[in-house]
Amino acid sequence: MRGRINSEFGEIIIDSDVIATYAGSVAVECFGIVGMAAISMKDGLVKLLRRDSLKHGINVSVNDNKISLDFHVIVAYGVSILAVSDNLISNVQYKVESFTGMDVEHINILVEGVRVID
């Protein structure tokens, strides 16, 4: 799915991979987020994604120029999941709306694991 924005100069089309990559980079900057997670369908294991493949931990859907995001995250041990989630939602919503010019309708956070940070 792609976002479409009409401007006075023509049409701007934003691919969902671009939105996912940007949203992933914003998410890993948030306090308490260790990284994005990918779930193996074969064996059900969760693995931490490297920085260059963050978009695989995010599902993006665009309907009527409204963005819905599903984040699969790994959080740091000992932090409040509610506080981390609130921080993630507010940062991602503000930055993605500023970046794309489209509204963020939903942000779902799926905590897939907890890691101890050294």
Secondary structure as the mmCIF struct_conf table of DSSP 4:
data_model
#
loop_
_struct_conf.conf_type_id
_struct_conf.id
_struct_conf.beg_label_comp_id
_struct_conf.beg_label_asym_id
_struct_conf.beg_label_seq_id
_struct_conf.end_label_comp_id
_struct_conf.end_label_asym_id
_struct_conf.end_label_seq_id
STRN STRN1 ARG A 2 SER A 7
TURN_TY1_P TURN_TY1_P1 GLU A 8 PHE A 9
STRN STRN2 GLY A 10 ASP A 15
HELX_RH_AL_P HELX_RH_AL_P1 SER A 16 VAL A 28
TURN_TY1_P TURN_TY1_P2 GLU A 29 GLU A 29
BEND BEND1 CYS A 30 CYS A 30
TURN_TY1_P TURN_TY1_P3 PHE A 31 GLY A 32
STRN STRN3 ILE A 33 ILE A 39
TURN_TY1_P TURN_TY1_P4 MET A 41 ASP A 43
STRN STRN4 VAL A 46 LEU A 48
HELX_LH_PP_P HELX_LH_PP_P1 LEU A 49 ARG A 50
HELX_RH_3T_P HELX_RH_3T_P1 ARG A 51 GLY A 57
STRN STRN5 ILE A 58 ASN A 63
TURN_TY1_P TURN_TY1_P5 ASP A 64 ASN A 65
STRN STRN6 LYS A 66 ALA A 76
TURN_TY1_P TURN_TY1_P6 TYR A 77 GLY A 78
BEND BEND2 VAL A 79 VAL A 79
HELX_RH_AL_P HELX_RH_AL_P2 ILE A 81 THR A 100
BEND BEND3 GLY A 101 MET A 102
STRN STRN7 ASP A 103 ARG A 115
#
